[in-house]
C-alpha cells in the first residue's frame, strides 16, 4: 500500500510507518474528541492530551515492531481519523487480523472517512494474505457503517464496557471474510 492509496476531495488515507510527536498530538486530538463525544474506546473522561498522546506513542512502537498497521485519514488541517489492523495473532491464527480503534473526529464525520479507512484496512489485510477480519464496537452508528460495508454481525455482549461517563454499554462483535 502506498502512502496515498485512497483519496477524496476532502481527505486522503495513508499508512504511518511509526508515530512521531506531531502525529501523536494529532491522533491524541482525534481520540480525545471521540471520548468527549461519548465513544466507548477504552478511555474514560476526562482524558488528558498527555495520556492520549502516550497511548499513540505505544501504538507507534507496535507499528515499528510490525505487530500492527496504523492508517490515518488526513484533510487540510491534519489527521482527522484512524484505524488499526492488529496483525500479531496466535500461531494457529495466521490467516486473521483484528480491526481496532476506528476513530473519526466529530468535525470530519459524514464525509465517508470511516468507510474509506475500513476499505483501506481491508485492502491492506488482503495484501498481507489475511482472509478473516474481526472487530467489536459499542456504537450503533459504527454498526450501521460495518453492516453497509458487508461485515457480519455476530451478537452483543450486554454491559461489556463502560462509556466515558461510566455508564455500562453493550459491545457488538462483527467479522468479515475477505475474498
N, CA, C and O of each residue as an XYZ file, in Angstrom:
716
protein
N       0.848     -1.172      0.000
C       0.000      0.000      0.000
C       0.891      1.232      0.000
O       1.800      1.360      0.821
N       0.622      2.120     -0.914
C       1.389      3.356     -0.950
C       0.814      4.340      0.048
O      -0.257      4.106      0.608
N       1.517      5.441      0.275
C       1.053      6.393      1.287
C      -0.128      7.220      0.821
O      -0.728      7.927      1.630
N      -0.481      7.160     -0.443
C      -1.622      7.931     -0.932
C      -2.600      7.039     -1.686
O      -3.179      7.465     -2.685
N      -2.791      5.811     -1.223
C      -3.654      4.863     -1.907
C      -5.075      5.340     -2.103
O      -5.642      5.178     -3.184
N      -5.654      5.922     -1.083
C      -7.054      6.295     -1.122
C      -7.154      7.787     -0.908
O      -6.548      8.335      0.012
N      -7.921      8.441     -1.760
C      -8.060      9.890     -1.618
C      -9.474     10.309     -1.997
O     -10.142      9.642     -2.786
N      -9.909     11.393     -1.438
C     -11.161     12.026     -1.807
C     -10.858     13.513     -1.878
O      -9.781     13.940     -1.463
N     -11.779     14.303     -2.392
C     -11.510     15.744     -2.409
C     -11.255     16.297     -1.012
O     -10.525     17.277     -0.863
N     -11.845     15.684      0.016
C     -11.733     16.211      1.377
C     -10.568     15.620      2.163
O     -10.040     16.280      3.058
N     -10.155     14.389      1.851
C      -9.150     13.726      2.685
C      -8.434     12.631      1.909
O      -8.869     12.196      0.843
N      -7.317     12.205      2.490
C      -6.598     11.063      1.939
C      -6.308     10.089      3.071
O      -6.240     10.475      4.238
N      -6.138      8.826      2.711
C      -5.808      7.776      3.664
C      -4.370      7.362      3.403
O      -3.965      7.168      2.257
N      -3.603      7.227      4.480
C      -2.241      6.720      4.312
C      -1.838      5.903      5.531
O      -2.402      6.041      6.617
N      -0.849      5.051      5.316
C      -0.308      4.226      6.381
C       0.867      4.967      7.006
O       1.709      5.515      6.295
N       0.924      4.986      8.334
C       2.061      5.584      9.020
C       3.074      4.495      9.356
O       2.691      3.435      9.852
N       4.373      4.738      9.093
C       5.404      3.759      9.427
C       5.781      3.789     10.905
O       6.517      2.923     11.378
N       5.289      4.766     11.618
C       5.537      4.965     13.044
C       4.757      6.186     13.466
O       3.982      6.735     12.682
N       4.953      6.619     14.703
C       4.231      7.782     15.206
C       5.242      8.757     15.794
O       5.878      8.468     16.808
N       5.387      9.925     15.147
C       6.268     10.947     15.701
C       5.464     11.831     16.660
O       4.258     11.641     16.818
N       6.126     12.785     17.291
C       5.453     13.611     18.303
C       4.286     14.408     17.722
O       3.230     14.500     18.348
N       4.463     14.977     16.544
C       3.389     15.757     15.933
C       2.191     14.858     15.614
O       1.046     15.247     15.843
N       2.451     13.661     15.087
C       1.363     12.731     14.791
C       0.691     12.249     16.067
O      -0.529     12.092     16.104
N       1.480     12.012     17.117
C       0.897     11.595     18.401
C      -0.055     12.666     18.920
O      -1.120     12.346     19.447
N       0.321     13.930     18.775
C      -0.564     15.023     19.230
C      -1.849     15.074     18.402
O      -2.937     15.251     18.950
N      -1.720     14.919     17.086
C      -2.916     14.945     16.232
C      -3.820     13.752     16.505
O      -5.040     13.899     16.588
N      -3.229     12.578     16.643
C      -4.018     11.392     16.972
C      -4.662     11.526     18.347
O      -5.791     11.082     18.550
N      -3.945     12.140     19.295
C      -4.497     12.376     20.630
C      -5.719     13.282     20.547
O      -6.687     13.081     21.281
N      -5.685     14.273     19.666
C      -6.843     15.155     19.492
C      -8.046     14.377     18.973
O      -9.172     14.596     19.420
N      -7.807     13.466     18.026
C      -8.909     12.650     17.497
C      -9.472     11.762     18.605
O     -10.687     11.697     18.796
N      -8.593     11.084     19.330
C      -9.034     10.208     20.414
C      -9.794     10.982     21.481
O     -10.868     10.560     21.910
N      -9.246     12.104     21.908
C      -9.900     12.912     22.946
C     -11.262     13.409     22.480
O     -12.213     13.433     23.261
N     -11.364     13.803     21.222
C     -12.648     14.259     20.690
C     -13.670     13.130     20.719
O     -14.826     13.348     21.081
N     -13.253     11.931     20.340
C     -14.173     10.794     20.352
C     -14.626     10.465     21.770
O     -15.807     10.203     21.999
N     -13.705     10.476     22.716
C     -14.060     10.211     24.116
C     -14.990     11.301     24.632
O     -15.988     11.007     25.289
N     -14.671     12.545     24.341
C     -15.530     13.655     24.777
C     -16.920     13.544     24.161
O     -17.913     13.940     24.771
N     -16.980     13.002     22.947
C     -18.258     12.810     22.272
C     -19.027     11.589     22.746
O     -20.128     11.324     22.263
N     -18.454     10.834     23.699
C     -19.171      9.708     24.285
C     -18.817      8.338     23.750
O     -19.470      7.359     24.110
N     -17.803      8.232     22.899
C     -17.434      6.934     22.333
C     -16.737      6.057     23.368
O     -15.849      6.511     24.090
N     -17.151      4.801     23.426
C     -16.510      3.830     24.308
C     -15.340      3.214     23.558
O     -15.495      2.223     22.843
N     -14.158      3.818     23.732
C     -12.961      3.379     23.010
C     -11.809      3.153     23.980
O     -10.664      3.506     23.697
N     -12.127      2.561     25.126
C     -11.146      2.142     26.146
C     -10.717      3.238     27.109
O      -9.928      2.964     28.013
N     -11.195      4.449     26.960
C     -10.777      5.554     27.823
C     -11.980      6.212     28.485
O     -13.080      6.238     27.934
N     -11.744      6.739     29.672
C     -12.781      7.411     30.440
C     -12.512      8.919     30.455
O     -11.388      9.370     30.236
N     -13.568      9.678     30.718
C     -13.420     11.128     30.899
C     -12.921     11.403     32.309
O     -13.259     10.655     33.227
N     -12.154     12.418     32.508
C     -11.518     13.235     31.482
C     -10.277     12.527     30.950
O      -9.562     11.851     31.690
N     -10.037     12.694     29.660
C      -8.855     12.119     29.017
C      -7.899     13.258     28.698
O      -8.194     14.109     27.859
N      -6.765     13.270     29.363
C      -5.784     14.328     29.103
C      -5.098     14.084     27.766
O      -4.961     12.944     27.321
N      -4.673     15.162     27.138
C      -3.943     15.042     25.873
C      -2.637     14.280     26.089
O      -2.194     13.554     25.199
N      -2.017     14.435     27.256
C      -0.767     13.736     27.544
C      -0.987     12.224     27.572
O      -0.206     11.468     26.995
N      -2.052     11.787     28.244
C      -2.347     10.357     28.312
C      -2.712      9.804     26.935
O      -2.314      8.698     26.571
N      -3.474     10.590     26.179
C      -3.856     10.155     24.832
C      -2.626     10.067     23.923
O      -2.491      9.109     23.162
N      -1.736     11.051     23.995
C      -0.519     11.031     23.169
C       0.377      9.855     23.563
O       0.998      9.233     22.702
N       0.447      9.549     24.867
C       1.252      8.405     25.324
C       0.701      7.106     24.738
O       1.467      6.224     24.351
N      -0.618      6.988     24.671
C      -1.230      5.813     24.043
C      -0.755      5.674     22.599
O      -0.371      4.586     22.171
N      -0.781      6.774     21.851
C      -0.397      6.717     20.443
C       1.093      6.440     20.267
O       1.490      5.804     19.291
N       1.917      6.904     21.192
C       3.342      6.563     21.102
C       3.529      5.052     21.284
O       4.366      4.450     20.613
N       2.751      4.431     22.194
C       2.819      2.972     22.366
C       2.328      2.254     21.107
O       2.893      1.236     20.707
N       1.277      2.788     20.490
C       0.809      2.219     19.221
C       1.933      2.291     18.198
O       2.171      1.331     17.464
N       2.627      3.431     18.145
C       3.745      3.594     17.217
C       4.831      2.559     17.432
O       5.446      2.098     16.470
N       5.075      2.188     18.677
C       6.058      1.137     18.965
C       5.607     -0.196     18.375
O       6.418     -0.951     17.839
N       4.308     -0.481     18.477
C       3.769     -1.707     17.885
C       3.852     -1.691     16.370
O       4.097     -2.724     15.748
N       3.650     -0.525     15.775
C       3.792     -0.386     14.330
C       5.240     -0.672     13.931
O       5.492     -1.401     12.972
N       6.185     -0.096     14.667
C       7.610     -0.286     14.361
C       8.012     -1.764     14.461
O       8.867     -2.223     13.703
N       7.398     -2.513     15.394
C       7.693     -3.950     15.544
C       7.018     -4.786     14.470
O       7.374     -5.949     14.278
N       6.047     -4.209     13.765
C       5.299     -4.965     12.766
C       4.100     -5.690     13.339
O       3.495     -6.516     12.655
N       3.742     -5.400     14.586
C       2.598     -6.043     15.239
C       1.264     -5.497     14.753
O       0.238     -6.170     14.850
N       1.283     -4.276     14.230
C       0.049     -3.619     13.815
C       0.328     -2.650     12.686
O       1.467     -2.251     12.443
N      -0.744     -2.284     12.003
C      -0.703     -1.280     10.948
C      -1.555     -0.116     11.427
O      -2.623     -0.316     12.004
N      -1.084      1.091     11.187
C      -1.808      2.295     11.574
C      -2.106      3.101     10.323
O      -1.199      3.593      9.651
N      -3.383      3.227     10.022
C      -3.832      4.036      8.891
C      -4.454      5.310      9.430
O      -5.111      5.297     10.472
N      -4.246      6.411      8.719
C      -4.835      7.684      9.118
C      -5.552      8.316      7.942
O      -5.185      8.113      6.785
N      -6.589      9.091      8.261
C      -7.268      9.953      7.296
C      -6.809     11.372      7.600
O      -6.854     11.818      8.747
N      -6.371     12.071      6.569
C      -5.891     13.442      6.743
C      -6.648     14.378      5.813
O      -6.936     14.041      4.664
N      -6.965     15.558      6.333
C      -7.514     16.614      5.497
C      -6.535     17.786      5.548
O      -5.404     17.622      6.004
N      -6.944     18.935      5.098
C      -6.049     20.090      5.046
C      -5.555     20.509      6.429
O      -4.514     21.157      6.539
N      -6.285     20.150      7.485
C      -5.898     20.532      8.845
C      -5.070     19.467      9.560
O      -4.568     19.715     10.656
N      -4.919     18.283      8.959
C      -4.139     17.227      9.593
C      -4.937     15.950      9.754
O      -5.897     15.713      9.021
N      -4.542     15.124     10.716
C      -5.180     13.822     10.952
C      -6.573     14.020     11.540
O      -6.742     14.708     12.547
N      -7.571     13.407     10.897
C      -8.955     13.505     11.366
C      -9.588     12.140     11.605
O     -10.729     12.056     12.059
N      -8.858     11.078     11.303
C      -9.395      9.744     11.520
C      -8.277      8.726     11.510
O      -7.171      8.991     11.040
N      -8.590      7.549     12.040
C      -7.587      6.496     12.116
C      -8.252      5.141     12.290
O      -9.392      5.043     12.743
N      -7.523      4.108     11.926
C      -7.913      2.731     12.209
C      -6.626      1.914     12.298
O      -5.629      2.220     11.645
N      -6.673      0.872     13.117
C      -5.528     -0.021     13.260
C      -5.921     -1.421     12.810
O      -7.069     -1.846     12.938
N      -4.943     -2.109     12.287
C      -5.091     -3.509     11.932
C      -4.082     -4.270     12.778
O      -2.875     -4.148     12.571
N      -4.573     -5.056     13.730
C      -3.702     -5.813     14.622
C      -3.324     -7.116     13.931
O      -4.180     -7.950     13.633
N      -2.033     -7.277     13.682
C      -1.539     -8.418     12.924
C      -0.962     -9.522     13.798
O      -0.906    -10.676     13.372
N      -0.541     -9.199     14.986
C       0.097    -10.165     15.891
C      -0.982    -11.087     16.466
O      -1.721    -10.705     17.373
N      -1.057    -12.295     15.928
C      -2.064    -13.273     16.338
C      -1.364    -14.556     16.790
O      -0.190    -14.763     16.485
N      -2.081    -15.414     17.514
C      -1.514    -16.709     17.889
C      -1.105    -17.498     16.648
O      -1.629    -17.258     15.560
N      -0.184    -18.426     16.801
C       0.357    -19.125     15.637
C      -0.685    -19.964     14.897
O      -0.493    -20.291     13.726
N      -1.798    -20.321     15.573
C      -2.834    -21.082     14.872
C      -3.860    -20.171     14.191
O      -4.890    -20.646     13.713
N      -3.576    -18.849     14.144
C      -4.497    -17.905     13.514
C      -3.764    -16.938     12.577
O      -4.040    -15.739     12.609
N      -2.846    -17.423     11.750
C      -2.085    -16.518     10.889
C      -2.922    -15.898      9.769
O      -2.495    -14.946      9.115
N      -4.106    -16.443      9.562
C      -4.976    -16.011      8.474
C      -5.851    -14.825      8.842
O      -6.567    -14.302      7.987
N      -5.810    -14.384     10.107
C      -6.744    -13.338     10.505
C      -6.033    -12.140     11.125
O      -4.864    -12.208     11.506
N      -6.780    -11.043     11.213
C      -6.326     -9.822     11.873
C      -7.536     -9.194     12.557
O      -8.683     -9.534     12.264
N      -7.259     -8.282     13.461
C      -8.320     -7.597     14.190
C      -8.279     -6.117     13.856
O      -7.212     -5.505     13.824
N      -9.446     -5.550     13.609
C      -9.569     -4.114     13.374
C      -9.814     -3.450     14.717
O     -10.650     -3.905     15.497
N      -9.080     -2.362     14.990
C      -9.199     -1.686     16.285
C      -9.144     -0.174     16.125
O      -8.563      0.348     15.173
N      -9.750      0.503     17.062
C      -9.711      1.968     17.203
C      -9.985      2.686     15.886
O      -9.191      3.509     15.431
N     -11.137      2.354     15.280
C     -11.569      3.112     14.110
C     -12.235      4.374     14.653
O     -13.330      4.323     15.212
N     -11.558      5.500     14.480
C     -11.990      6.768     15.060
C     -12.031      7.850     13.986
O     -11.142      7.933     13.140
N     -13.065      8.669     14.031
C     -13.143      9.842     13.158
C     -13.545     11.021     14.030
O     -14.517     10.944     14.781
N     -12.798     12.104     13.928
C     -13.085     13.334     14.667
C     -14.492     13.811     14.299
O     -14.904     13.701     13.144
N     -15.221     14.337     15.272
C     -16.596     14.767     15.013
C     -16.684     15.817     13.910
O     -17.681     15.864     13.189
N     -15.659     16.662     13.763
C     -15.724     17.706     12.727
C     -15.620     17.135     11.316
O     -15.940     17.823     10.347
N     -15.172     15.871     11.190
C     -14.966     15.280      9.872
C     -15.917     14.127      9.579
O     -15.739     13.422      8.586
N     -16.909     13.926     10.413
C     -17.843     12.818     10.184
C     -18.811     13.147      9.060
O     -18.972     14.298      8.654
N     -19.444     12.096      8.579
C     -20.431     12.186      7.492
C     -19.802     12.615      6.173
O     -20.457     13.223      5.327
N     -18.523     12.291      6.011
C     -17.817     12.584      4.761
C     -17.282     11.314      4.115
O     -16.559     11.380      3.121
N     -17.632     10.156      4.673
C     -17.184      8.887      4.108
C     -15.817      8.427      4.591
O     -15.277      7.453      4.067
N     -15.244      9.112      5.586
C     -13.904      8.746      6.046
C     -13.870      7.401      6.747
O     -12.911      6.646      6.585
N     -14.900      7.087      7.523
C     -14.946      5.785      8.185
C     -14.925      4.655      7.163
O     -14.195      3.677      7.322
N     -15.730      4.798      6.115
C     -15.756      3.778      5.057
C     -14.409      3.706      4.352
O     -13.919      2.614      4.064
N     -13.808      4.856      4.073
C     -12.503      4.867      3.414
C     -11.450      4.174      4.276
O     -10.648      3.390      3.768
N     -11.451      4.459      5.570
C     -10.493      3.825      6.471
C     -10.692      2.314      6.508
O      -9.725      1.557      6.436
N     -11.941      1.875      6.619
C     -12.214      0.436      6.676
C     -11.844     -0.256      5.369
O     -11.289     -1.354      5.392
N     -12.139      0.361      4.244
C     -11.791     -0.246      2.960
C     -10.277     -0.339      2.798
O      -9.768     -1.322      2.259
N      -9.559      0.679      3.261
C      -8.092      0.633      3.198
C      -7.548     -0.469      4.110
O      -6.608     -1.172      3.739
N      -8.130     -0.621      5.293
C      -7.691     -1.680      6.213
C      -7.946     -3.057      5.595
O      -7.097     -3.945      5.673
N      -9.114     -3.227      4.984
C      -9.418     -4.498      4.338
C      -8.449     -4.784      3.193
O      -7.988     -5.915      3.038
N      -8.140     -3.770      2.394
C      -7.215     -3.958      1.279
C      -5.823     -4.324      1.793
O      -5.176     -5.222      1.253
N      -5.373     -3.645      2.813
C      -4.066     -3.951      3.388
C      -4.050     -5.391      3.888
O      -3.082     -6.115      3.656
N      -5.115     -5.812      4.573
C      -5.193     -7.185      5.082
C      -5.125     -8.190      3.939
O      -4.412     -9.189      4.036
N      -5.858     -7.937      2.859
C      -5.815     -8.834      1.693
C      -4.391     -8.940      1.149
O      -3.906    -10.031      0.849
N      -3.729     -7.783      1.028
C      -2.361     -7.772      0.503
C      -1.409     -8.574      1.384
O      -0.386     -9.058      0.901
N      -1.729     -8.720      2.664
C      -0.893     -9.482      3.596
C      -1.371    -10.915      3.760
O      -0.901    -11.630      4.645
N      -2.307    -11.342      2.907
C      -2.758    -12.719      2.924
C      -3.775    -13.043      4.009
O      -4.023    -14.216      4.287
N      -4.361    -12.037      4.622
C      -5.380    -12.279      5.650
C      -6.703    -12.599      4.964
O      -7.066    -11.970      3.970
N      -7.414    -13.576      5.502
C      -8.693    -13.976      4.924
C      -9.868    -13.745      5.869
O     -11.020    -13.960      5.491
N      -9.585    -13.310      7.091
C     -10.647    -13.071      8.064
C     -10.283    -11.875      8.936
O      -9.169    -11.782      9.451
N     -11.234    -10.969      9.092
C     -11.076     -9.826      9.994
C     -12.177     -9.879     11.041
O     -13.287    -10.330     10.757
N     -11.877     -9.422     12.241
C     -12.855     -9.327     13.317
C     -12.753     -7.944     13.947
O     -11.716     -7.285     13.873
N     -13.844     -7.518     14.565
C     -13.842     -6.253     15.303
C     -14.982     -6.259     16.297
O     -15.902     -7.073     16.217
N     -14.900     -5.328     17.239
C     -16.017     -5.104     18.153
C     -16.253     -3.613     18.258
O     -15.340     -2.809     18.070
N     -17.500     -3.252     18.564
C     -17.875     -1.847     18.688
C     -19.019     -1.704     19.676
O     -19.812     -2.625     19.873
N     -19.088     -0.538     20.288
C     -20.229     -0.241     21.160
C     -21.117      0.823     20.546
O     -22.069      1.271     21.186
N     -20.831      1.237     19.326
C     -21.535      2.342     18.694
C     -22.567      1.865     17.689
O     -22.247      1.110     16.770
N     -23.809      2.309     17.864
C     -24.855      1.985     16.896
C     -24.517      2.608     15.546
O     -24.794      2.016     14.504
N     -23.921      3.798     15.558
C     -23.519      4.459     14.309
C     -22.490      3.609     13.572
O     -22.595      3.415     12.361
N     -21.500      3.104     14.293
C     -20.474      2.253     13.678
C     -21.098      0.945     13.190
O     -20.713      0.431     12.140
N     -22.055      0.405     13.940
C     -22.715     -0.827     13.496
C     -23.320     -0.643     12.110
O     -23.208     -1.527     11.260
N     -23.954      0.491     11.881
C     -24.557      0.748     10.562
C     -23.476      0.797      9.481
O     -23.663      0.267      8.386
N     -22.351      1.433      9.789
C     -21.249      1.512      8.827
C     -20.746      0.114      8.481
O     -20.602     -0.219      7.304
N     -20.478     -0.703      9.493
C     -19.930     -2.032      9.236
C     -20.916     -2.886      8.445
O     -20.508     -3.631      7.555
N     -22.195     -2.787      8.755
C     -23.196     -3.545      8.005
C     -23.221     -3.096      6.547
O     -23.291     -3.931      5.646
N     -23.165     -1.792      6.306
C     -23.143     -1.269      4.927
C     -21.927     -1.778      4.157
O     -21.995     -1.971      2.943
N     -20.810     -1.997      4.865
C     -19.578     -2.439      4.213
C     -19.490     -3.961      4.062
O     -18.483     -4.484      3.584
N     -20.554     -4.669      4.472
C     -20.590     -6.114      4.259
C     -20.096     -6.964      5.417
O     -19.887     -8.166      5.257
N     -19.907     -6.357      6.577
C     -19.484     -7.119      7.751
C     -20.694     -7.880      8.308
O     -21.833     -7.432      8.180
N     -20.429     -9.034      8.926
C     -21.477     -9.863      9.513
C     -21.513     -9.640     11.017
O     -20.505     -9.793     11.707
N     -22.691     -9.276     11.514
C     -22.895     -9.038     12.945
C     -23.096    -10.380     13.631
O     -23.935    -11.181     13.218
N     -22.310    -10.621     14.694
C     -22.419    -11.877     15.428
C     -23.360    -11.784     16.616
O     -24.146    -12.699     16.859
N     -23.289    -10.693     17.354
C     -24.134    -10.540     18.522
C     -23.573     -9.508     19.479
O     -22.523     -8.910     19.243
N     -24.318     -9.313     20.585
C     -23.988     -8.279     21.561
C     -23.739     -8.911     22.922
O     -24.471     -9.806     23.344
N     -22.715     -8.446     23.597
C     -22.496     -8.797     24.998
C     -22.935     -7.581     25.811
O     -22.272     -6.545     25.769
N     -24.044     -7.689     26.552
C     -24.533     -6.543     27.316
C     -23.568     -6.168     28.443
O     -22.961     -7.040     29.065
N     -23.437     -4.887     28.695
C     -22.628     -4.409     29.812
C     -21.155     -4.759     29.714
O     -20.479     -4.814     30.742
N     -20.638     -4.995     28.538
C     -19.254     -5.435     28.354
C     -18.242     -4.349     28.697
O     -17.168     -4.646     29.220
N     -18.572     -3.110     28.409
C     -17.640     -1.995     28.628
C     -18.394     -0.833     29.257
O     -19.594     -0.911     29.520
N     -17.662      0.235     29.486
C     -18.252      1.457     30.018
C     -18.112      2.578     29.001
O     -17.123      2.656     28.273
N     -19.110      3.438     28.964
C     -18.999      4.667     28.207
C     -18.072      5.608     28.969
O     -17.816      5.377     30.150
N     -17.567      6.651     28.339
C     -16.644      7.562     29.021
C     -17.196      8.209     30.289
O     -16.430      8.665     31.138
N     -18.534      8.251     30.422
C     -19.126      8.828     31.630
C     -19.363      7.783     32.725
O     -19.875      8.117     33.793
N     -18.995      6.529     32.471
C     -19.131      5.469     33.463
C     -20.350      4.582     33.303
O     -20.461      3.572     33.997
N     -21.269      4.925     32.409
C     -22.463      4.102     32.190
C     -22.077      2.836     31.415
O     -21.265      2.906     30.493
N     -22.648      1.681     31.779
C     -22.336      0.447     31.057
C     -22.924      0.464     29.647
O     -23.952      1.093     29.398
N     -22.260     -0.235     28.736
C     -22.768     -0.353     27.375
C     -22.439     -1.738     26.826
O     -21.485     -2.389     27.254
N     -23.237     -2.158     25.890
C     -23.003     -3.430     25.232
C     -21.952     -3.299     24.145
O     -21.678     -2.204     23.653
N     -21.369     -4.429     23.780
C     -20.377     -4.474     22.709
C     -20.853     -5.468     21.659
O     -21.226     -6.596     21.980
N     -20.836     -5.038     20.404
C     -21.266     -5.869     19.288
C     -20.044     -6.381     18.544
O     -19.114     -5.622     18.268
N     -20.046     -7.664     18.220
C     -18.943     -8.286     17.501
C     -19.325     -8.513     16.042
O     -20.452     -8.893     15.723
N     -18.348     -8.268     15.163
C     -18.505     -8.429     13.718
C     -17.326     -9.217     13.155
O     -16.245     -9.246     13.742
N     -17.555     -9.857     12.002
C     -16.441    -10.448     11.252
C     -16.650    -10.178      9.776
O     -17.752     -9.855      9.330
N     -15.574    -10.316      9.035
C     -15.651    -10.176      7.581
C     -14.679    -11.151      6.950
O     -13.477    -11.112      7.214
N     -15.212    -12.026      6.115
C     -14.376    -12.936      5.337
C     -13.912    -12.178      4.107
O     -14.721    -11.594      3.386
N     -12.620    -12.188      3.873
C     -12.055    -11.454      2.733
C     -11.832    -12.400      1.570
O     -11.359    -13.523      1.748
N     -12.178    -11.938      0.376
C     -12.008    -12.759     -0.837
C     -10.629    -12.565     -1.415
O     -10.297    -13.169     -2.435
